Amino acid sequence: MNKYLEFILLILILSYGATVSAQTLTAPMLEEGDVLEIDQLKDYREMTWEQWEETILESEELQFETENFAMTFGDATMRYTVEVFGAMPDEGYPLYIAMHGGGSDDTGDFNDSQWEAMQNYYTDHLDCEVYAAVRGVRDTWDTHFNPESYPLYDRLIEYMILTEYVDPNRVYLTGFSAGGDGAYAIGARMSDRFAAVNMSSGHPNGISMINYCNLPIELQVGEYDTDYDRHIVTAQYGQLLDELQSEYPDGYEHRTLIHVDRGHNYEDYSNEEVEVYANVDGYLSGEDRSTEWVNSYAPDWLDDHVRNPLPESIRWDLSTRAEMRETDAFYYLSADKDTKGTIQVYRDGNYMLLSPEDLEGDFIIYFNEDMIDFSEPVHFEIADKGEVDVMLIPEESWLNYTTFDRGDKNYQFEAAVSYNWLLENL
């Protein structure tokens, strides 16, 4: 039996055997007496969001960095360019963050030239989008995913939401060569920020793909891109995603394109159809060399996807995190950097199943009125341990904290409860 079926069976068993707890508990509050009225939560959220907007827009940091198109964290600086295409859609612009090739570079001149090329690499067929081309923060092989890079991507997205009216549910990441390396790494560690990712001619460098459960990814490579075995490793990661999707059919959406008779370069920047191998397994084994013609223009595939910021299920590999990222949150979960293990969560209205594996430490589950009915208790099932009914009281402190934590309207939460507190009260 595969893991997905085991997980669903567990849900059914627990649901069938579940009874309403004899006593409904109330989760501890962050600040006593800090209660928000349930019927006014959307108004509170809007007011708090406006406070965040005002605070950031008036900050000297934003004004300096947006005027100079350069953001600094520690001793690392990320330069970027921004181009806006077309009239803004009602829900805001989609944002494409594009990462150049290059990498290790003694003078930085080559990376500069690659960055200059990336400033219009994917732009020929854009219509109504914001396109940001970022310069790697250092001239190292991991130029796009140095430790300081991650908080800078968070800040760039926040700035684009505020100053360019970007839709936070349509933020896309794409990169070529060293930028493809970055797409793998950043997507895995910041899955909660993006709607979809395109990786072209990069290498995963052993990154775990568990966190891609709710983040669609496209993998592209030329069949003769033999440096570092990119052609083989890309196909193998396509197979890995096939396996994950077979275990969790509602997650791990992906597409793997092996370009026929091409090396490191191919037309991922054009919407003209190109020839690719139709079967990744057959390509690797040599047993099926059939081909098909597809549109490999990265923005077209990315644009088909919209982020769900509050997915029904989450899989979070805590070993695949960005240590310098200033938030500890991931979708509607949060865990400090010392917590280890893998967290699996399933939710359906006021029902939540928690299934952590090899957990060392604690984590928090956030809630807002888009997830639950605050007038009713939440029924928590903890796999192999028990169950408990809990009333969650919406409060201003959690709303303020979560709004300023990520600067994303979709991640404003009014209540929270910790896993360890739930365990203590089963």
C-alpha positions in Angstrom: 0.0 0.0 0.0 1.5 3.4 -0.9 1.9 6.2 1.5 -1.0 8.2 0.2 -3.5 5.4 0.7 -2.1 4.7 4.1 -2.6 8.3 5.0 -6.2 8.4 3.7 -6.9 5.1 5.5 -5.6 6.5 8.7 -7.9 9.5 8.3 -10.9 7.2 7.8 -10.1 5.0 10.7 -9.6 8.0 13.0 -12.7 9.7 11.7 -14.8 6.5 12.1 -13.6 6.0 15.7 -13.7 9.6 16.7 -16.1 10.8 19.4 -16.7 14.3 20.6 -14.4 14.9 23.6 -16.1 15.0 27.0 -14.5 18.4 27.6 -13.7 21.1 25.1 -10.5 23.0 26.0 -9.6 26.5 25.2 -6.2 27.2 23.7 -3.9 29.6 25.7 -3.8 33.1 24.4 -0.8 35.1 23.4 -2.2 38.1 25.3 -5.0 37.7 27.9 -8.0 39.9 27.2 -6.8 40.6 23.6 -10.0 39.2 22.0 -11.3 40.1 18.5 -15.0 39.9 17.7 -15.6 37.0 15.3 -18.0 39.0 13.1 -15.5 41.8 12.6 -12.3 39.7 11.8 -12.1 40.9 8.1 -12.3 44.5 9.2 -9.5 43.9 11.8 -7.4 42.2 9.1 -7.8 45.1 6.7 -6.9 47.7 9.4 -3.9 45.7 10.4 -2.8 45.3 6.8 -3.1 49.1 6.3 -0.9 49.6 9.3 1.7 47.2 7.9 1.6 49.0 4.5 2.0 52.4 6.1 4.9 51.2 8.3 6.8 49.7 5.3 6.1 52.4 2.8 7.4 55.0 5.2 10.5 53.2 6.1 13.8 54.7 5.0 15.0 51.2 4.1 12.3 50.7 1.4 12.7 54.1 0.0 16.5 53.8 -0.3 16.5 50.2 -1.7 13.7 50.8 -4.3 15.3 54.0 -5.5 18.7 52.2 -5.9 17.3 48.7 -7.0 19.5 47.0 -4.5 18.7 45.3 -1.2 21.2 44.4 1.5 21.1 41.8 4.2 24.3 41.5 6.4 27.2 41.9 4.0 25.3 40.6 0.9 23.6 42.9 -1.6 21.0 41.8 -4.2 20.7 44.1 -7.2 17.6 43.8 -9.4 15.8 45.4 -12.3 12.0 45.7 -12.7 9.9 46.1 -15.8 6.2 46.3 -15.9 4.2 45.1 -18.9 0.6 46.1 -19.7 -2.4 47.2 -17.7 -2.8 45.8 -14.2 -5.3 43.0 -13.8 -8.0 43.4 -11.2 -6.4 41.1 -8.7 -2.9 42.6 -9.3 0.1 41.8 -11.5 1.7 38.4 -11.7 5.4 38.6 -10.8 8.2 36.7 -12.5 11.5 36.6 -10.7 14.2 35.6 -13.1 17.7 34.3 -12.2 20.7 34.4 -14.6 23.3 31.9 -15.4 27.0 32.0 -14.4 28.0 31.2 -10.9 31.7 31.0 -9.8 33.3 34.1 -11.3 36.6 35.6 -10.3 35.8 39.2 -11.5 32.0 39.2 -11.6 32.1 40.4 -15.2 30.6 37.2 -16.6 27.8 37.2 -14.0 27.1 40.8 -14.8 26.8 40.0 -18.5 24.5 37.0 -17.7 22.4 39.3 -15.5 22.1 41.8 -18.3 21.0 39.1 -20.7 18.4 37.8 -18.2 16.8 41.3 -18.0 15.0 40.5 -21.2 15.5 36.7 -21.6 11.8 35.8 -20.9 10.1 39.0 -21.9 9.3 38.6 -25.6 5.8 37.3 -25.0 4.8 38.9 -21.7 1.5 40.8 -21.6 0.4 42.0 -18.2 3.2 41.1 -15.8 6.0 42.5 -13.5 9.4 41.1 -14.5 12.2 41.3 -12.0 15.7 40.1 -12.9 17.9 39.6 -9.9 21.7 39.6 -9.7 23.3 36.8 -7.6 24.5 38.2 -4.3 28.0 36.7 -4.6 30.1 35.4 -7.5 30.1 31.9 -6.1 28.7 28.6 -7.6 25.6 29.1 -5.4 25.3 32.8 -6.4 21.5 32.8 -6.2 21.1 30.9 -3.0 23.8 32.1 -0.6 22.3 32.1 2.9 21.5 35.8 2.8 19.6 35.4 -0.5 16.5 34.0 1.1 15.5 37.0 3.3 16.2 39.2 0.3 13.7 37.2 -1.9 11.1 37.6 0.9 11.8 41.4 1.0 11.7 41.7 -2.8 8.3 40.0 -2.9 7.0 42.2 -0.2 8.3 45.3 -2.0 6.7 44.2 -5.3 3.4 43.6 -3.5 3.5 47.1 -2.1 5.0 49.2 -4.8 4.1 47.3 -8.0 0.7 46.0 -6.9 1.7 42.3 -7.4 -0.8 39.5 -6.6 0.9 37.5 -3.9 -0.8 34.3 -5.2 0.8 34.7 -8.6 4.5 35.0 -7.8 6.7 32.8 -10.1 10.4 31.8 -10.0 12.4 30.9 -13.1 16.1 30.5 -13.7 18.6 29.2 -16.3 21.8 27.3 -15.6 23.1 28.7 -12.2 19.6 30.2 -12.0 18.2 26.7 -12.5 20.3 25.6 -9.5 18.7 28.5 -7.6 15.2 27.5 -8.7 15.5 24.1 -7.2 17.0 25.4 -3.9 14.8 28.5 -3.4 11.6 26.7 -4.3 12.3 23.9 -1.8 13.0 26.3 1.0 10.4 29.0 0.2 7.5 26.9 -1.2 5.0 29.0 0.6 5.9 32.1 -1.4 5.5 30.9 -5.0 2.7 29.7 -7.3 5.0 27.7 -9.6 8.7 27.3 -10.5 10.6 26.7 -13.7 14.1 25.2 -13.7 16.1 25.3 -16.9 19.5 23.6 -17.3 20.3 23.6 -13.6 21.4 21.0 -11.0 19.5 20.1 -7.8 22.7 19.4 -5.8 20.8 16.8 -3.8 18.0 19.0 -2.6 15.0 17.3 -1.0 11.7 17.7 -3.0 9.3 16.9 -0.2 8.4 20.6 0.3 7.3 20.8 -3.3 4.0 19.1 -2.4 2.0 22.3 -3.1 4.4 24.0 -5.5 4.3 23.0 -9.2 7.7 22.8 -10.8 8.8 22.4 -14.4 12.2 20.8 -15.2 13.9 21.5 -18.5 17.3 20.2 -19.9 18.9 19.5 -23.2 19.7 15.8 -23.9 23.4 16.7 -24.5 23.8 18.9 -21.4 26.4 16.4 -20.0 28.3 18.8 -17.6 27.7 17.6 -14.0 25.3 15.0 -15.7 22.6 17.6 -15.8 20.7 15.7 -18.5 20.6 12.5 -16.4 20.0 14.1 -13.0 17.1 16.3 -14.4 15.4 13.2 -15.7 16.0 11.3 -12.4 14.4 14.2 -10.5 11.5 14.0 -12.9 11.2 10.3 -12.0 11.4 11.3 -8.3 8.6 13.7 -8.7 6.6 11.0 -10.6 7.0 8.7 -7.5 6.0 11.4 -5.1 2.9 12.3 -7.1 1.9 8.6 -7.3 2.1 8.5 -3.4 0.3 11.9 -3.0 -1.9 12.3 -6.2 -3.2 15.7 -5.1 0.3 17.2 -4.9 3.7 17.3 -6.6 2.4 18.7 -9.9 5.3 18.8 -12.4 6.5 18.6 -16.0 9.8 17.3 -17.2 11.1 18.4 -20.7 14.2 16.7 -22.1 15.0 18.7 -25.3 15.9 16.6 -28.3 19.3 17.2 -29.9 20.0 20.2 -27.7 22.8 20.9 -25.2 22.9 23.5 -22.4 20.8 26.0 -24.4 17.3 25.7 -26.0 14.2 27.8 -26.6 12.6 28.0 -23.1 12.3 31.8 -23.9 10.1 31.3 -27.0 6.5 30.1 -27.4 7.4 28.2 -30.6 6.9 24.5 -30.2 10.0 22.4 -29.7 10.7 18.7 -29.8 11.1 16.9 -26.4 11.2 13.2 -25.4 7.7 12.0 -24.6 8.7 9.5 -21.9 11.3 10.3 -19.2 11.7 6.6 -18.2 12.1 5.6 -21.8 14.7 8.3 -22.3 16.8 7.2 -19.4 16.5 3.5 -20.2 16.9 4.0 -24.0 13.9 1.8 -24.6 11.5 4.5 -25.7 12.9 7.4 -27.8 9.5 8.7 -28.9 9.1 12.5 -29.0 6.4 15.1 -29.0 6.2 18.8 -29.8 5.4 21.2 -26.9 5.5 24.9 -26.0 8.4 25.2 -23.6 8.1 28.9 -23.0 8.6 29.0 -19.2 6.1 31.9 -18.4 3.3 30.2 -20.3 3.5 27.1 -18.1 4.0 29.1 -14.9 1.1 31.3 -15.7 -1.3 28.4 -15.6 -0.8 28.1 -11.8 -2.2 30.1 -8.9 -0.9 29.6 -5.3 -3.2 28.1 -2.7 -1.8 29.7 0.5 -4.0 27.5 2.7 -3.7 24.0 1.2 -5.7 21.1 2.7 -2.5 19.2 3.2 1.1 20.2 3.9 4.3 18.2 3.9 7.2 20.1 5.5 10.8 18.7 5.6 12.4 20.7 8.4 15.9 19.8 7.3 15.3 21.8 4.0 15.0 25.3 5.3 16.7 28.7 4.9 18.5 29.4 8.2 18.7 33.2 7.6 15.1 33.6 6.5 13.6 35.9 9.1 10.3 34.1 9.3 9.9 30.6 10.8 6.6 30.1 9.0 5.6 27.8 6.2 2.1 28.2 4.9 0.0 28.1 8.1 2.6 26.3 10.2 5.6 27.7 12.1 8.6 26.0 13.8 11.8 27.5 15.1 15.0 26.7 13.4 16.0 24.1 16.0 13.0 21.9 15.4 13.7 18.7 13.4 11.8 16.1 11.5 9.0 16.1 8.9 5.5 17.6 9.6 2.5 16.3 7.7 -0.9 18.0 8.2 -4.3 17.5 6.7 -7.2 19.8 7.4 -10.9 19.9 6.5 -12.9 22.8 8.1 -12.8 22.4 11.8 -11.0 19.0 11.6 -7.2 18.7 11.6 -5.0 15.6 11.4 -1.4 16.0 12.5 1.2 13.3 11.6 4.7 14.5 12.4 7.6 12.0 11.7 10.8 12.0 13.8 9.8 15.3 15.4 12.3 16.9 17.8 10.9 20.1 19.1 7.6 21.9 18.7 5.6 23.6 16.0 2.6 26.0 15.8 -0.5 25.8 13.7 -2.0 29.2 12.7 -5.7 29.7 12.0 -7.9 32.4 10.4 -11.6 32.6 9.4 -10.8 31.4 5.9 -9.8 28.1 7.5 -12.2 27.4 10.4 -15.4 28.6 12.0 -14.2 30.3 15.2 -17.6 29.8 16.9 -17.0 26.0 16.9 -14.2 23.9 18.4 -11.5 22.5 16.2 -11.2 18.7 16.5 -7.5 17.7 16.4 -6.4 14.1 15.6 -2.8 13.3 16.4 -1.8 10.1 14.6 -1.2 7.2 17.0 -1.6 9.4 20.0 -5.2 10.6 20.4 -7.6 13.5 19.9 -8.8 16.7 21.5 -11.4 19.4 20.9 -10.1 23.0 21.3 -11.8 26.4 21.1 -9.5 28.9 19.5 -10.0 32.5 20.5 -9.1 35.1 17.8 -6.8 37.8 19.2 -5.1 41.0 18.1 -1.6 39.9 19.1 -1.5 37.0 16.7 -3.0 39.1 13.9 -0.4 41.8 14.4 2.5 39.3 14.6 1.6 37.3 11.5 0.8 40.3 9.4 4.2 41.9 10.0 6.0 38.5 9.8 5.5 37.9 6.1 3.8 40.9 4.7 1.2 38.8 2.8 -2.5 39.3 3.2 -3.1 35.5 2.8 -0.9 34.8 5.8 -2.8 36.9 8.4 -3.9 34.7 11.2 -5.8 35.5 14.4 -5.2 32.4 16.5 -2.6 29.7 17.0 -2.0 26.5 19.0 1.2 24.5 19.6 1.6 20.8 18.9 3.2 20.2 22.3 0.2 21.9 24.1 -2.1 19.6 22.2 -0.1 16.5 23.2 -0.2 17.6 26.8 -4.0 17.9 26.7 -5.0 14.8 24.8 
